[in-house]
């Protein structure tokens, strides 16, 4: 049986640091507050929105969930973002993904004030992540790397195969891995034979959004697996990852779903809120 890379110990340590910082903000007369925008219809999105609300309560951060019906158009969402940008008492704005077809993520992301973009999806923050300049980086890629650090699996000189090239996980993850001096291969829906690449890898990070994509027959005993997939189960009862659960019997280590990347990602979003507030304070946005 593989070592399970459970996120809870690291998430608890990180939460304690965030809570201490939130307490300092309160002492300065500032109540940290975030707003999350959710278009209804995706069970996994709702699952994580609810997890964020619970953590916000635990950390003493004000959390507002703004919900819209599945048939919402872009303009009401843009108008909502514009309103939140103007509110001095809202310090972070989150977009729950995925969005329905016909709604352009890029347009919504770039409508968010970059200093409130705690998901790190606005163009300004994407560029910062790419070149390593100050900004707010996406939480899920950070979560993948921090889990590996916490469990002492080095990245320097290792061959890491990233499965998925999405805007919010795969692409920024590649940039962060390169800064860790990993050798990176990116696989995606047009890669002919995933197993060829996986068998050559020291570490794989699955972020394709395809339940059970990685099978037991594709891996090897020394492989370290980070499963960043978030997929609703067929019966609608909970979530599952991109890696078939049976794979845990055939690899060196694996992060579970749930209880792995997603658990830490939720915490790191609040760390991003603290980062956003620091950047906003540096711009002189807070008056006391």
C-alpha positions in Angstrom: 0.0 0.0 0.0 1.3 3.4 -0.9 2.1 6.2 1.5 -1.0 8.4 1.6 -0.1 12.1 1.3 -2.9 13.4 3.4 -3.1 17.2 3.5 -4.7 17.7 6.9 -1.5 18.0 9.0 -0.1 20.7 6.6 -3.5 22.3 6.2 -3.8 22.6 10.0 -0.4 24.2 10.4 -1.1 26.7 7.6 -4.6 27.5 9.0 -3.0 28.3 12.4 -0.7 30.8 10.7 -3.6 32.4 8.8 -5.8 32.6 11.9 -3.0 34.5 13.7 -2.7 36.9 10.8 -6.5 37.4 10.7 -6.4 38.2 14.4 -3.8 40.9 13.7 -6.0 42.4 11.0 -8.9 42.5 13.4 -6.7 44.2 16.0 -6.0 46.9 13.4 -9.7 47.4 12.8 -9.9 45.5 9.5 -12.3 42.5 9.1 -10.9 40.3 6.3 -13.7 39.5 3.9 -14.1 37.5 0.6 -16.9 37.0 -1.9 -17.3 33.8 -3.9 -19.4 33.7 -7.1 -21.0 30.4 -7.9 -23.1 29.5 -11.0 -25.2 26.6 -9.8 -25.3 23.2 -11.4 -21.9 21.6 -10.7 -21.8 19.4 -7.5 -18.0 19.6 -7.2 -18.1 23.4 -7.3 -20.8 23.5 -4.6 -18.8 21.0 -2.5 -15.7 23.3 -2.4 -17.7 26.5 -2.0 -19.2 24.9 1.2 -15.8 23.9 2.3 -14.5 27.4 1.9 -17.5 28.8 3.9 -16.7 26.4 6.8 -13.0 27.3 6.8 -13.8 31.0 6.7 -16.0 30.6 9.8 -13.1 28.8 11.5 -10.6 31.5 10.6 -12.9 34.3 11.5 -13.0 35.6 7.9 -16.2 37.1 6.5 -17.5 34.9 3.6 -20.3 35.8 1.2 -21.5 33.3 -1.4 -23.2 34.9 -4.4 -25.2 32.3 -6.4 -26.6 32.5 -9.9 -28.8 30.1 -11.9 -27.2 27.9 -14.5 -28.6 30.0 -17.4 -27.1 33.2 -16.2 -25.4 35.4 -18.8 -22.0 37.1 -18.6 -23.2 40.6 -18.0 -24.8 40.1 -14.6 -21.6 38.3 -13.5 -19.4 41.2 -14.8 -21.6 43.7 -13.0 -21.3 41.8 -9.8 -17.5 41.7 -10.1 -17.4 45.4 -10.8 -19.4 46.1 -7.7 -17.2 43.9 -5.5 -14.1 45.6 -6.9 -15.4 48.9 -5.6 -16.1 47.6 -2.1 -13.3 48.5 0.2 -14.5 46.0 2.8 -14.2 43.1 0.3 -10.6 41.9 0.1 -10.9 38.8 -2.1 -13.0 37.7 -5.0 -13.3 34.0 -6.0 -14.9 32.4 -9.1 -16.2 28.9 -8.5 -15.3 26.7 -11.5 -16.3 25.3 -13.9 -18.5 27.9 -15.5 -21.3 27.0 -17.9 -20.6 26.9 -21.6 -20.9 30.3 -23.2 -19.5 32.2 -20.3 -15.9 33.2 -21.0 -13.7 32.6 -18.0 -11.0 34.9 -19.3 -13.4 37.9 -19.6 -14.6 37.4 -16.0 -11.2 36.8 -14.6 -9.8 40.0 -16.2 -12.8 41.9 -14.7 -11.5 41.1 -11.2 -9.2 43.7 -9.6 -5.8 41.8 -9.7 -5.2 42.7 -6.1 -8.5 41.0 -5.1 -8.0 38.0 -7.5 -7.3 35.4 -4.8 -7.6 32.6 -7.4 -4.7 34.0 -9.4 -6.6 33.8 -12.7 -6.5 37.4 -13.9 -4.0 38.1 -16.7 -1.8 40.2 -14.5 -1.4 37.4 -12.0 -0.9 34.8 -14.7 2.0 36.8 -16.0 3.4 37.2 -12.5 3.3 33.5 -12.0 5.0 32.8 -15.4 7.9 35.2 -14.8 8.2 34.9 -11.1 7.3 38.5 -10.2 5.2 39.6 -7.2 1.5 38.7 -7.5 -1.1 36.2 -6.4 -0.5 32.7 -7.7 -3.2 30.0 -8.1 -3.7 27.9 -5.0 -4.1 24.4 -6.5 -0.6 24.4 -8.2 0.9 25.7 -4.9 -0.9 22.9 -3.0 0.6 20.2 -5.3 4.1 21.5 -4.7 3.7 22.1 -0.9 2.4 18.6 -0.4 5.5 17.2 -2.0 7.7 19.5 0.1 5.9 18.5 3.3 6.4 14.8 2.7 10.0 15.4 1.6 9.8 14.3 -2.0 12.3 16.5 -3.7 11.6 18.1 -7.1 15.1 19.3 -8.1 16.3 17.1 -11.0 13.2 14.9 -10.9 11.1 14.1 -14.0 7.6 15.3 -13.3 4.8 14.5 -15.7 1.9 17.0 -15.5 -1.4 15.5 -17.0 -3.6 18.4 -18.0 -2.8 21.9 -19.4 -5.7 23.9 -18.1 -5.5 27.6 -17.4 -6.0 27.3 -13.6 -3.8 24.3 -12.7 -1.7 22.7 -15.4 -0.1 25.7 -17.1 0.8 27.7 -13.9 1.9 24.4 -12.3 4.5 23.9 -15.1 6.0 27.4 -14.3 6.2 26.6 -10.6 7.8 23.2 -11.2 10.4 24.7 -13.5 11.3 27.2 -10.7 11.8 24.1 -8.5 14.4 22.8 -11.1 12.2 19.8 -12.1 12.3 18.4 -15.6 8.7 18.7 -16.8 6.7 16.8 -19.4 3.1 18.0 -20.1 0.5 15.5 -21.3 -3.0 16.3 -22.4 -6.0 15.0 -24.4 -3.9 14.8 -27.6 -1.1 12.8 -26.1 -1.2 9.3 -27.8 -0.1 7.1 -25.0 -0.1 8.4 -21.4 1.4 5.3 -20.0 4.7 5.7 -21.9 5.3 9.0 -20.2 4.0 7.9 -16.8 6.4 5.0 -16.7 9.3 7.3 -17.2 8.3 9.7 -14.5 9.4 10.1 -10.9 6.3 12.1 -10.0 3.0 12.6 -11.8 0.5 15.3 -11.1 -2.9 14.6 -12.5 -5.0 17.6 -13.3 -7.1 16.6 -16.3 -10.6 16.7 -14.7 -11.3 13.2 -16.0 -12.3 10.7 -13.3 -10.2 7.5 -13.2 -8.0 8.5 -16.1 -4.9 7.1 -14.6 -5.1 3.3 -14.2 -3.1 0.8 -12.1 -1.6 -0.7 -15.3 -0.1 2.7 -16.3 2.1 3.3 -13.1 5.2 1.8 -11.5 6.2 1.0 -7.9 8.5 4.0 -7.4 6.1 6.6 -8.7 4.8 9.4 -6.5 1.3 10.5 -7.5 -0.4 13.9 -6.8 -4.0 13.7 -7.7 -5.4 17.2 -8.3 -8.5 16.0 -10.1 -11.9 17.1 -8.8 -14.8 15.1 -10.3 -18.3 14.4 -9.1 -19.0 10.7 -8.6 -21.5 9.2 -11.0 -24.0 8.7 -8.2 -23.6 12.3 -7.1 -22.4 11.3 -3.7 -19.1 13.1 -3.1 -16.1 13.6 -5.4 -13.3 11.5 -6.9 -10.0 12.2 -8.5 -8.3 11.6 -11.9 -6.5 8.5 -10.5 -8.3 5.2 -10.2 -8.3 4.3 -6.4 -6.8 0.9 -7.2 -3.6 2.7 -8.2 -2.8 3.2 -4.5 -1.7 -0.5 -4.4 0.9 0.0 -7.1 2.8 3.2 -6.4 5.2 4.6 -3.8 3.0 7.4 -2.6 -0.3 9.1 -3.6 -2.5 12.0 -2.5 -6.1 10.9 -1.7 -9.3 12.5 -3.1 -10.8 13.9 -1.0 -8.3 14.7 1.7 -5.4 15.7 -0.4 -4.7 18.5 -2.8 -8.2 20.0 -2.5 -8.1 20.2 1.3 -4.8 22.2 1.2 -6.0 24.3 -1.8 -8.9 25.5 0.3 -6.5 26.7 3.0 -4.1 28.2 0.5 -6.9 30.3 -1.0 -7.2 32.0 2.4 -3.4 32.4 2.5 -3.9 34.2 -0.8 -6.4 36.4 0.8 -3.8 37.5 3.3 -1.4 38.1 0.5 -4.0 40.2 -1.3 -4.6 42.2 1.8 -0.8 42.9 2.1 -0.7 44.1 -1.5 -3.8 46.3 -1.0 -2.3 47.7 2.2 0.9 48.5 0.3 -1.2 50.5 -2.2 -2.7 52.5 0.7 -6.2 51.1 0.4 -6.9 50.7 4.1 -7.8 53.8 6.2 -7.7 53.4 9.9 
